[in-house]
Amino acid sequence: MDALVILLNGKTLPLIESLAPVRQQYGERVLIVSAEYADTLRTIAGVVVTLPGNAMAEPPPNPSDIERLGVDAWNARTSSENKPRTGDGLAWDAPGFDAP
């Protein structure tokens, strides 16, 4: 499981990188790390950590386009993780469903 990390100030990026491997980075202040580091990163001033299933994440102040894209992608991904999908788990040729 991943965690979204928002840096309210980009100066903490080297510290974050020394504590947790960054899996994805969107600009200077939006990161994806393994959720196992969430508790450690939450103790750092100016760092906001969001786990899947929590409230929708907000971008940092005055976000760049890429930072906003990263937060929007996170919110889209986490909001759809538990939604049931019609036909989920059925075979491609299950009655009532057309193959793509």
C-alpha positions in Angstrom: 0.0 0.0 0.0 1.2 3.5 -0.8 0.9 6.9 1.0 0.7 10.3 -0.5 3.1 12.8 1.0 2.5 16.6 0.6 5.4 18.8 1.5 4.2 22.2 2.6 7.7 23.5 1.9 10.1 21.9 -0.6 13.0 22.3 1.7 12.1 19.0 3.5 12.5 16.9 0.4 16.1 15.8 1.2 15.0 14.7 4.6 12.0 12.7 3.3 14.3 11.0 0.7 16.7 10.0 3.5 13.9 8.4 5.5 11.7 6.7 2.9 12.3 5.6 -0.7 10.2 7.7 -3.0 8.2 5.6 -5.5 6.8 8.5 -7.5 7.4 12.3 -7.4 5.2 15.0 -8.9 7.1 18.2 -8.9 8.9 19.3 -5.7 6.2 18.7 -3.1 4.0 15.8 -4.0 5.4 12.3 -3.4 4.2 8.7 -3.3 6.0 6.4 -0.7 5.3 3.1 0.8 2.7 3.3 3.6 5.0 1.7 6.0 6.8 5.0 6.4 3.7 7.1 7.1 4.0 7.3 10.8 7.6 8.4 10.7 6.9 11.0 8.0 4.0 12.4 9.9 6.3 13.5 12.7 8.1 16.0 10.4 6.8 19.6 10.5 5.3 20.7 7.2 4.6 17.2 6.0 1.0 15.9 5.4 0.6 12.2 4.8 -2.6 10.7 3.3 -3.4 7.0 3.2 -6.0 5.4 0.9 -9.4 5.6 2.4 -8.8 8.8 4.2 -10.3 12.1 3.2 -9.5 13.5 -0.2 -6.0 15.0 -0.4 -5.5 18.7 -1.0 -2.6 19.9 -3.1 0.1 22.1 -1.5 -0.4 25.9 -1.5 0.1 27.4 -5.0 0.6 24.0 -6.7 2.3 23.6 -10.0 0.4 21.8 -12.8 2.3 18.6 -12.1 1.8 18.8 -8.4 -2.0 19.2 -8.9 -1.9 16.3 -11.4 -0.3 14.1 -8.9 -2.9 14.9 -6.2 -5.8 14.5 -8.6 -4.4 11.1 -9.7 -4.1 10.0 -6.1 -7.7 11.1 -5.3 -9.0 9.3 -8.4 -7.1 6.2 -7.7 -8.1 5.9 -4.0 -11.7 6.9 -4.5 -12.2 4.0 -7.0 -10.3 1.3 -5.1 -13.3 -0.1 -3.3 -16.0 0.5 -5.8 -17.7 -2.7 -7.0 -17.5 -3.1 -10.8 -20.2 -4.9 -12.8 -19.0 -8.3 -13.7 -15.9 -8.1 -11.6 -14.4 -11.6 -11.2 -16.6 -13.2 -13.9 -15.1 -14.9 -17.0 -14.9 -12.9 -20.2 -17.6 -15.1 -21.8 -20.0 -15.0 -18.8 -23.7 -14.9 -19.8 -25.0 -11.4 -20.2 -21.6 -9.8 -20.9 -20.0 -8.9 -24.2 -16.3 -9.3 -24.7 -14.5 -6.0 -25.2 
